Amino acid sequence: MFKRDSAMVALKTDFQAVEYVETTAFGHALVLDGLMQSAELDEHLYHEALVHPAMFLHPCPKRVLIIGGGEGATLREVLKHNTVEAVTMVDIDGELVDFCKQNLHAWHAGTFDDPRLNLLHEDGRAFLENTHEQYDVILTDITDGLSDSPILALYTKEFYCLCHEHLTPQGVMSVQAFTLTIHRWQEHALIARTIAAAFPIARSYTAFIPSFLLTWGFVLATKTVDPLTVTAATIADRIIARGMEDKLRAYDQITHAAYFSLLRELRQNIARPGGIVEDGKAFSLDV
């Protein structure tokens, strides 16, 4: 899939192996630890799906927290909303972020220089444990980590409870939540159950990402508003009010409904009873 040439750039940070490569099908791409992370020609499909259902569900998101998001594309999408007054982005890998600043201009579009941004290089969970700030939207854009690695701490019930505590009453959380297909759904279901243990409302949704060769899953969680009840007219009105009619490539009020229109088989599998991820406890994908 990857066509690697002399223009490829690579480095090893304290946390991961980073490569910036040219691909035959999707243009330049960011590869982390040998796995496709983000490709130039379709990264907007992933980042718009992660960001905008949450941002438009909130009537007026002013303060946003991004955990991860090193490429800067999640930040780019957040800052399209004219309601946003401040964004805190916490990515532990400062070397990766610097690399992306230098090489992934098409992703971040210069938004690392936006004065509304407070960029921190520290552990995202520790940040939440030590801050008193409240946010309208929290977005977690981190690598897959259901294994014995430090990032697992960002997938536990206790972490999602922290997110809940740091959201305003109308606050919304959105997380990337692994592959979600009829053949591979167990990891997503585990995360969805875990989030549902911390939030009163948690809904799964999907977007197909061609460079992943998969349909990707996300979970949107709130304290009060069910994303399945928001009307197309409400989304359309908010797009216009925020001056974003020409700033969105994939997302609009029709796409919003499509994201949450899961196959019956997927809905049944996600709803199966099973365990959750908790600090210091073993978990299983078996249901």
Summary of the structure (lengths in Angstrom):
residues: 287
radius of gyration: 17.8
end to end distance: 33.8
largest distance: 51.7
contacts: 944
relative contact order: 0.14
helix: 34%
strand: 27%
